[in-house]
Every structure is written in C-alpha cells, then in structure tokens.
Amino acid sequence: MLEETLYHYKQYFADGAETELRAQRNEARRATFLCGQLVANSSSDYTGVSARVRKKGVSGFSSTGEYTDASVRRVLEEATSNAELLERHAKPIKGRLSGLSRGLRPMTESVGSVAQKMYLDTCRALDQYVVEHCPGITSRTIVATSDTVEKVIATSDGYDAHVVTPRSYVYIIMAAESNDGVPIEVFNVAGGYGSFDLNFNFLDEAKKVADKVYDDLMKKKEAVYTEAGVKTCILSGALAGMLAHEAVGHTVEADLVLGGSVAAHLMDQQVASERVTMVDFAHTALGEPAPLPVYVDDEGVLAEDAILIENGILRSYMHNRETADHFGTKSLGNARAWMYSDEPLIRMRNTAILPGKDTFSDMIASVDDGYYFVETNNGQADSTGEFMFGVTVGYEIKQGKLGRALYDTTISGLAFEMLKGVDMLSDEIEWVSSGFCGKKQPMPVGIGGPHVRCELTVGGR
C-alpha cells in the first residue's frame, strides 16, 4: 500500500497556481489455462508520482516512476517550470478555475496482494470442474485476473484523498461445434469489485457461471442464423449498458462535445423515449454500491452522480474542471487517469439506463417475431452515435416465446434515433464491470441497464 506521505508536499506548491499532486500504484495479475495447460502467467506492479500545475489557463505536467522525497519535489518543480514556460506564451490569459469544496477522504479499506499461486489454483479447480461437468466441448479456457488502482491525491483547491479500486474476475470460455459443423464459442465472467481472495475464496459463483456458459453453448449447437434487417429486439441489461456507454456516453463527454460530437447541439432536446433516463453514477446506484465506486476524482473533485438523459431529454454532459467552466456548470468528478504517468481525462464511471416498470416475461410475450440478445464480445461507436456490437448469445422470439439459439451476429443503429423508439424497460437492472474503456488510456468502468425493447438493424448470414 502507498504511504500517506504526500499531503505535506503542499507546502511546495507554487503560489497562485492550481496544483494536483498524485502518487499512484497499479497492480495487475493474470493466469490463463487452455485445455488444462498453463499458457500465460503474469504479474505487474507500477508505482510513481505525477504533478500537474495550471497557471493562467495553461498546464504543465511531469511524472516519474519513483515515489521518493526527491522525485516528488522534482515533478513539482518540472510541472511548475513547464506551466511557466507555456504561461509566457498564453493568449488570452485565463483566470483561475471555479472553486471546489475542500476536505480529506481517508482510506476506508485496505487491499493486500494475493499470492500468484491462488490464481493458478483457482484456474486448475475450475478447469477440473468443466472437465467433469461439461462433456462434448472441443476446448476450454479459464482466465483468472485482477487489477488494483491505488492513489494518494493532494490538491491546492479541492479534496485530498487516499483511494483504492480493486476488482477481480474469472473468465470461462468454452467452444464446440454446432450440429451443422460450425465452430461455436460462449464465454462469461464471474467476479466484480474486491480483491481476488475475497471474490474467489469459494468458487460457488464461478461454477454457476461455468454451468451457464455450458448451457448456452449446448443450446447454440442447434443455432440458426439471424435474418438481416430491422427487427424488434430485446436487449439484456449487459447490452443496454454497452449501448449506454459506447453509443451515448462517449458522445456526451464534454471534451468530445467540444470536438464536434453529435450531442453538441442537442442539450435540452429529446434524444430518447420519455421512458429513458440515463445516469453516470459516482459511487452509489439505486441505493446500492455502484460496481466501481468513485468518491474523489484526480482533480480533487468530490464525486456526484451526473444525470445525462432525464425522461428522454438530454440534460448534461460529463466534465472535468476546465470544461465545466467553459459550459458554465459544475464538475461532478469525471476526471480520471489510468497510470501515474497519465493526465486525467473525462471518463465515465458507472453508466446505466435506469429500470422501467415492465416485467421481462411481459416483454418477451409482446414480441411476435424478433430476437433476444444476451451477451456481447465487443462494441464500437463513433462521435455520431452510430454503433455496432457483436452478439455471441441470443435467441429467437416467436409468437411471444423464446425459441432457438442464434449464431453470432451483429446489431447496429444510431443511438439517439434508436432510443426514441424504446417502448418497454424491465423493472430490474444488470451490471457489468469486467471491461476497460479504451479512450486514449484504459479505464475500468461499470455499465448497466434493464432489458430494453427497441428496433435495431440486425446482421444476417
């Protein structure tokens, strides 16, 4: 764990400058077994310190892969020097950013390192479970992984904080051949927030996930191809969360708005059905802890929820301090950096479409001829809100009942147009938190949503 020795360096902050000083440690572990054989076994640990100094609207940044008294003083001096160099050429000169509430958020939980042996033993145990309980598959892969980000943040204007975000997962992947001789594959993930020893001291949850993967794979042996065209679809909460993050969330990040995203001219306009409300949660969602809580961001901003879409109306963007001032609003804690050597960017935290009032069974019963899409292996979208997701698990809906499994397919559309057609939302929410957002830097994020009924363009054979 990092020592809380950073705060007293505030005495070296330059007069009249806005300064952020951050010590950070990133630890990651990973083990992979393919058909019972160890094929990857890695551990990484990066620790360093960085400083960002802002003067008259320009910022100087410096970082180093050491966390010592000398290195802290050096990055402060270099960041200040860089800011002063840019300041001499800054036109027009800008004033200070809007003030922040000040305080201290101390470490509330401690996370220690887990021996690599536990990752290996977990993979072996789950691999053996698959061998014993999942006949008829052609290959199996078990991946045990974790990453922990710990930060000590000292600022001239906002909150000081010592925060840690641990998460750990097991990926279970199985492959087979369909009855038509087509290679098929299904995967799913167990785990979530917390260290590996806490999430996988017992393997009951992971074994249930393995059973689910096997069940979906066996159903996929009798899969059919989707028919291309615009179809009535029901998306799982995981896919709804992917849509919220990729196709909507990125378009309302203020730096991308300033770069010309489709949301630049949609503020206070209808962008979705009145049933749709979308929120980027900070640390608590619907009365429960969010999947990956953020309490203080890397600019020292105390984190709050950002209501992005309210009853179909676009209400806000996500900001750092600078873009919040530009748009005349308040930063809510969306500025985060992945490594000590990275500057904070505007990033999502736990982005979700809120549940509605419909039951899942009623939603299925409402579809005469369509599809239920459950799992995805990838998703991409651009600043226009146009998206395309790969679907790995899905089912036909025929006359209000679930039918045959589907081969892998794609779904696509324009997010804000598609959301206007949402006419049913289920009354529960599903969260996913195992992925990374890839906006210039990796970043752990949570995504979620209810089942969503909508019209989508579906790919065919």
C-alpha positions as a printed Julia matrix, in Angstrom:
461×3 Matrix{Float64}:
   0.0     0.0     0.0
   1.08    3.59   -0.58
   2.08    5.63    2.41
   0.07    8.8     3.02
   3.15   10.98    2.86
   2.03   13.18    0.01
  -0.05   15.83    1.73
   2.8    17.71    3.41
   4.32   18.46   -0.01
   1.58   21.03   -0.48
   3.98   23.48    1.19
   5.99   23.34   -2.06
   3.06   24.2    -4.34
   3.73   27.33   -6.4
   1.94   30.49   -5.24
  -1.06   31.38   -7.34
  -1.05   28.08   -9.24
  -3.62   25.32   -9.25
  -1.78   22.12   -8.46
  -2.62   18.42   -8.42
  -0.07   16.01   -6.97
  -0.77   12.27   -7.32
   1.07    9.17   -6.17
  -0.26    6.01   -7.75
   0.21    2.26   -7.79
  -1.24   -0.1   -10.42
  -1.01   -3.81   -9.68
  -2.27   -6.47  -12.1
  -2.26  -10.27  -12.05
  -3.3   -12.77  -14.7
  -3.19  -16.53  -15.24
  -4.6   -18.41  -18.24
  -5.19  -22.14  -18.69
  -6.06  -23.56  -22.13
  -7.41  -27.12  -22.03
  -5.73  -27.67  -18.69
  -2.33  -26.25  -19.67
  -0.87  -23.05  -18.25
  -0.28  -20.72  -21.22
   0.07  -17.32  -19.51
   1.18  -16.27  -16.04
   1.92  -12.6   -15.42
   2.2   -10.05  -12.65
   2.88   -6.32  -12.97
   3.31   -3.54  -10.45
   3.82    0.11  -11.4
   4.31    2.89   -8.86
   5.08    6.54   -9.49
   4.13   10.14   -8.91
   2.94   12.97  -11.12
   2.11   16.67  -10.83
   0.01   18.98  -12.92
   0.3    22.74  -12.42
  -2.08   25.23  -14.03
  -1.3    28.93  -14.48
  -3.35   31.43  -16.48
  -5.22   28.64  -18.24
  -2.26   26.51  -19.31
  -0.97   23.38  -17.6
   2.45   21.87  -17.08
   2.72   18.15  -16.34
   5.53   15.92  -15.11
   5.77   12.32  -13.9
   8.34    9.75  -12.79
   8.33    6.07  -11.93
   9.66    6.68   -8.43
   7.9     7.6    -5.21
  10.57    9.24   -3.07
  11.05   12.61   -1.46
  13.38   13.67   -4.26
  11.07   12.5    -7.02
   8.03   14.28   -5.56
   9.92   17.56   -5.35
  11.31   17.08   -8.85
   7.95   16.52  -10.55
   6.53   19.57   -8.74
   9.43   21.7    -9.94
   9.25   20.38  -13.51
   5.48   20.75  -13.79
   5.71   24.3   -12.45
   8.51   25.12  -14.86
   6.54   23.69  -17.78
   3.48   25.74  -16.81
   5.54   28.94  -16.51
   7.09   28.33  -19.93
   3.66   27.97  -21.52
   2.29   30.86  -19.46
   4.68   33.29  -21.13
   3.06   32.5   -24.47
  -0.54   32.07  -23.34
  -3.09   34.27  -25.16
  -5.61   35.15  -23.99
  -4.74   34.82  -20.32
  -7.37   32.94  -18.33
  -8.24   33.22  -14.66
  -8.48   30.53  -12.04
 -10.97   27.75  -12.36
 -14.12   27.8   -10.27
 -13.55   26.95   -6.63
 -14.11   23.5    -5.15
 -15.2    22.22   -1.78
 -12.2    21.17    0.26
 -11.67   18.27    2.59
  -9.94   14.94    3.11
 -11.19   11.48    2.22
  -9.0     8.94    4.02
  -8.5     5.31    3.03
 -11.62    3.35    4.07
 -10.39   -0.1     3.07
  -7.01   -1.73    2.62
  -6.18   -4.24   -0.09
  -3.18   -6.51    0.08
  -1.5    -8.56   -2.61
  -2.59  -12.15   -3.17
  -0.03  -14.85   -3.94
   0.1   -15.81   -7.62
  -0.46  -19.41   -6.57
  -4.1   -18.62   -5.75
  -4.74  -17.56   -9.35
  -3.21  -20.78  -10.62
  -5.08  -22.96   -8.13
  -8.38  -21.26   -8.98
  -7.87  -21.89  -12.69
  -6.98  -25.53  -12.09
 -10.02  -26.11   -9.87
 -12.43  -24.53  -12.36
 -10.81  -26.33  -15.28
 -11.34  -29.63  -13.49
 -14.96  -28.69  -12.8
 -15.51  -28.05  -16.51
 -13.9   -31.38  -17.42
 -16.2   -33.23  -15.02
 -19.45  -31.39  -15.73
 -19.29  -30.18  -19.34
 -18.97  -33.11  -21.81
 -18.96  -32.62  -25.54
 -16.89  -29.44  -25.8
 -13.83  -29.08  -28.03
 -11.83  -26.61  -25.93
 -11.95  -24.7   -22.68
 -10.13  -21.62  -21.38
 -10.04  -20.32  -17.82
  -8.58  -16.86  -17.12
  -8.09  -15.51  -13.58
  -7.3   -11.81  -13.42
  -7.26   -8.81  -11.13
  -6.23   -5.16  -11.21
  -5.98   -2.74   -8.32
  -5.5     1.01   -8.66
  -4.47    2.93   -5.55
  -4.0     6.71   -5.44
  -2.99    9.38   -2.95
  -4.13   12.77   -4.24
  -3.15   16.19   -2.88
  -4.61   19.34   -4.44
  -4.36   23.07   -3.96
  -8.08   23.65   -4.49
 -10.16   20.56   -3.81
 -10.24   17.35   -1.83
  -7.2    15.38   -0.76
  -7.84   11.65   -0.87
  -6.4     8.18   -0.46
  -8.48    5.81   -2.59
  -8.24    2.24   -3.83
 -10.24    0.43   -6.52
  -9.72   -3.35   -6.52
 -11.52   -5.67   -8.93
 -11.06   -9.34   -9.83
 -12.64  -11.75  -12.3
 -12.58  -15.23  -13.74
 -13.38  -15.63  -17.44
 -14.77  -19.0   -18.52
 -14.69  -19.77  -22.25
 -15.94  -22.94  -23.93
 -16.01  -23.98  -27.57
 -17.73  -26.73  -29.53
 -19.17  -27.47  -32.97
 -22.79  -26.92  -33.89
 -24.86  -29.7   -35.38
 -24.1   -28.09  -38.76
 -20.34  -28.3   -38.16
 -19.9   -24.58  -37.46
 -17.38  -23.67  -34.71
 -19.2   -22.01  -31.8
 -17.97  -20.36  -28.62
 -19.52  -18.86  -25.48
 -17.91  -17.06  -22.56
 -18.99  -15.37  -19.37
 -17.42  -13.75  -16.32
 -17.6   -14.18  -12.56
 -16.37  -11.64  -10.0
 -16.52   -7.9    -9.53
 -15.35   -5.23   -7.11
 -12.96   -6.53   -4.47
  -9.67   -8.38   -4.23
  -9.21  -11.86   -5.69
  -9.09  -13.63   -2.33
 -12.41  -12.09   -1.27
 -14.21  -12.82   -4.54
 -12.84  -16.33   -5.09
 -12.21  -17.79   -1.65
 -15.15  -20.01   -2.58
 -15.91  -20.99   -6.17
 -19.69  -21.43   -6.0
 -20.42  -18.33   -8.1
 -17.77  -19.2   -10.68
 -19.14  -22.75  -11.02
 -22.64  -21.35  -11.63
 -21.18  -19.17  -14.38
 -19.5   -22.24  -15.88
 -22.85  -24.06  -15.84
 -24.48  -21.09  -17.61
 -21.75  -20.97  -20.28
 -22.16  -24.69  -20.92
 -25.94  -24.44  -21.12
 -25.76  -21.58  -23.64
 -23.14  -23.48  -25.65
 -25.26  -26.64  -25.84
 -28.26  -24.62  -27.0
 -26.04  -22.95  -29.57
 -25.29  -26.37  -31.12
 -28.76  -26.09  -32.69
 -28.35  -22.42  -33.6
 -29.87  -20.67  -36.59
 -28.74  -17.56  -38.43
 -30.46  -14.24  -37.89
 -32.39  -12.66  -40.72
 -30.89   -9.37  -41.86
 -32.96   -6.24  -41.49
 -34.69   -4.0   -38.98
 -36.14   -6.2   -36.25
 -37.94   -5.87  -32.94
 -35.34   -6.78  -30.34
 -34.98   -7.13  -26.61
 -31.53   -6.32  -25.25
 -30.23   -7.76  -21.99
 -29.06   -5.4   -19.27
 -25.46   -6.07  -20.28
 -26.13   -4.96  -23.86
 -28.18   -1.99  -22.66
 -25.18   -0.97  -20.55
 -22.86   -1.32  -23.55
 -25.21    0.9   -25.53
 -25.31    3.47  -22.7
 -21.52    3.59  -22.52
 -20.34    3.26  -26.11
 -23.08    4.85  -28.19
 -24.35    7.54  -25.81
 -21.83    8.09  -23.02
 -18.88    8.98  -25.23
 -20.94   11.48  -27.22
 -21.71   13.43  -24.03
 -18.16   13.63  -22.67
 -17.51   17.36  -22.82
 -14.09   17.11  -24.47
 -15.65   15.1   -27.31
 -18.6    17.51  -27.42
 -16.12   20.35  -27.99
 -14.57   18.18  -30.69
 -17.89   18.06  -32.55
 -19.83   15.03  -31.3
 -23.47   14.65  -32.29
 -24.54   15.78  -28.8
 -23.02   19.25  -29.25
 -26.34   20.75  -30.36
 -28.8    18.51  -28.51
 -28.8    19.93  -24.99
 -32.33   20.09  -23.53
 -33.71   18.35  -26.61
 -35.44   14.99  -26.83
 -32.88   12.32  -27.68
 -34.75    9.25  -26.42
 -38.16    7.95  -25.47
 -39.62    9.59  -22.35
 -39.19    6.18  -20.71
 -35.39    6.52  -20.86
 -33.32    8.06  -18.06
 -29.56    7.56  -18.12
 -27.17    8.35  -15.26
 -23.42    8.19  -14.76
 -23.31    7.11  -11.1
 -20.39    8.08   -8.88
 -20.38    5.54   -6.07
 -23.97    4.6    -5.15
 -26.62    3.43   -7.63
 -30.28    2.95   -6.73
 -29.45    2.62   -3.06
 -26.66    0.05   -3.57
 -22.88    0.42   -4.02
 -22.02    1.05   -7.67
 -19.89   -1.66   -9.32
 -16.73    0.51   -9.38
 -17.24    3.41   -6.95
 -15.5     6.77   -7.41
 -15.56    9.12   -4.4
 -12.97   11.73   -5.41
 -11.57   12.19   -8.91
  -7.98   13.0    -9.86
  -8.63   16.75   -9.87
  -9.75   16.63   -6.24
 -13.44   16.94   -7.12
 -15.87   15.25   -4.74
 -17.77   12.84   -6.99
 -21.51   13.16   -7.6
 -23.94   11.5    -9.99
 -24.34   13.01  -13.46
 -27.88   12.81  -14.88
 -27.23   12.62  -18.62
 -30.71   11.91  -20.0
 -33.86   12.54  -17.99
 -37.18   11.21  -19.31
 -35.76   11.3   -22.81
 -34.28   14.83  -22.6
 -30.52   15.41  -22.76
 -29.72   17.24  -19.51
 -25.94   17.35  -19.07
 -22.51   16.43  -20.28
 -19.69   14.86  -18.26
 -16.92   17.31  -17.36
 -13.54   17.99  -15.91
 -12.99   21.33  -14.15
 -11.98   23.17  -17.29
 -14.9    22.08  -19.48
 -17.32   22.66  -16.6
 -16.2    26.29  -16.5
 -16.46   26.52  -20.29
 -20.08   25.36  -20.22
 -20.93   27.31  -17.06
 -21.72   24.27  -14.96
 -20.23   22.11  -12.22
 -17.68   19.32  -12.42
 -19.05   16.14  -10.81
 -15.9    14.06  -10.59
 -15.33   12.53  -14.03
 -11.62   13.36  -14.46
  -9.55   10.2   -14.04
  -6.15    8.87  -15.09
  -5.19    5.21  -15.55
  -1.45    5.35  -14.72
   0.68    7.74  -12.67
   2.17    8.95  -15.97
  -1.23    9.83  -17.46
  -3.04   13.16  -17.21
  -6.67   12.93  -16.09
  -9.24   12.75  -18.88
 -13.02   12.98  -18.79
 -14.12    9.39  -18.2
 -17.31    7.56  -17.38
 -17.69    5.78  -14.05
 -20.84    3.62  -13.69
 -23.1     4.46  -16.61
 -26.57    2.96  -16.83
 -30.07    3.25  -18.21
 -32.49    3.18  -15.28
 -35.08    0.38  -14.95
 -38.7     0.81  -16.01
 -41.9    -0.88  -14.87
 -42.27   -3.82  -17.28
 -41.52   -7.44  -16.45
 -39.15   -9.43  -18.6
 -41.83  -12.07  -19.25
 -44.26   -9.4   -20.46
 -41.59   -8.03  -22.77
 -40.96  -11.42  -24.37
 -44.69  -12.01  -24.69
 -45.06   -8.68  -26.53
 -42.84   -9.73  -29.45
 -44.4   -11.77  -32.24
 -41.27  -12.14  -34.37
 -37.92  -10.81  -33.17
 -34.78  -11.54  -31.19
 -33.49  -11.56  -27.62
 -29.81  -10.58  -27.5
 -27.98  -11.55  -24.31
 -24.17  -11.37  -24.49
 -21.65   -9.33  -26.47
 -17.94   -9.75  -27.1
 -17.24   -6.28  -28.5
 -18.75   -2.92  -29.23
 -17.77    0.21  -31.08
 -19.32    3.58  -31.73
 -18.25    6.96  -33.06
 -18.99   10.57  -32.22
 -22.13   10.48  -34.38
 -23.69    7.93  -32.04
 -23.58    5.24  -34.73
 -22.81    1.88  -33.13
 -22.19   -1.77  -33.99
 -22.0    -4.56  -31.4
 -21.13   -8.21  -31.8
 -23.62  -10.62  -30.2
 -22.41  -14.05  -29.04
 -25.52  -15.31  -27.23
 -29.04  -14.69  -28.44
 -32.38  -16.36  -29.07
 -35.31  -16.12  -31.43
 -38.61  -14.78  -30.16
 -41.57  -16.37  -31.93
 -45.18  -15.61  -31.02
 -44.22  -14.3   -27.59
 -41.94  -17.19  -26.63
 -38.18  -17.75  -26.66
 -37.09  -20.02  -29.49
 -33.86  -21.38  -30.92
 -30.39  -20.1   -30.11
 -28.62  -17.86  -32.63
 -25.23  -17.96  -34.27
 -23.0   -14.94  -33.63
 -24.37  -11.82  -35.27
 -24.19   -8.04  -35.17
 -26.59   -5.27  -34.24
 -26.24   -1.65  -35.28
 -28.0     1.69  -35.35
 -27.89    5.38  -34.47
 -28.13    5.63  -30.7
 -30.31    8.7   -30.32
 -32.71    7.53  -33.05
 -32.89    4.01  -31.67
 -33.51    5.28  -28.11
 -36.5     7.29  -29.3
 -38.16    4.02  -30.21
 -37.7     2.33  -26.83
 -41.18    1.33  -25.67
 -40.51   -1.14  -22.81
 -37.96   -1.29  -19.99
 -37.8    -4.11  -17.46
 -38.05   -3.49  -13.72
 -34.58   -4.73  -12.78
 -31.01   -3.71  -13.59
 -27.96   -5.8   -14.57
 -24.41   -4.52  -14.04
 -21.19   -5.48  -15.81
 -17.78   -4.22  -14.67
 -15.11   -6.53  -16.09
 -14.11   -4.47  -19.12
 -11.94   -1.47  -19.87
 -12.9     1.7   -21.69
 -10.24    2.5   -24.28
 -10.44    6.28  -24.65
  -6.7     7.1   -25.1
  -5.97    5.31  -21.8
  -7.53    2.11  -20.4
 -10.04    2.74  -17.61
 -12.15    0.33  -15.53
 -15.83    1.24  -15.82
 -19.19   -0.13  -14.79
 -22.07   -0.38  -17.27
 -25.64   -1.45  -16.7
 -29.28   -1.32  -17.58
 -32.59   -3.16  -17.68
 -33.92   -5.26  -20.53
 -34.76   -2.86  -23.37
 -37.29   -3.37  -26.18
 -36.39   -1.47  -29.34
 -35.93   -1.62  -33.11
 -32.43   -2.46  -34.4
 -30.68   -3.34  -37.62
 -29.61   -6.98  -37.34
 -26.92   -8.57  -39.46
 -27.62  -11.74  -41.45
 -25.66  -14.69  -42.77
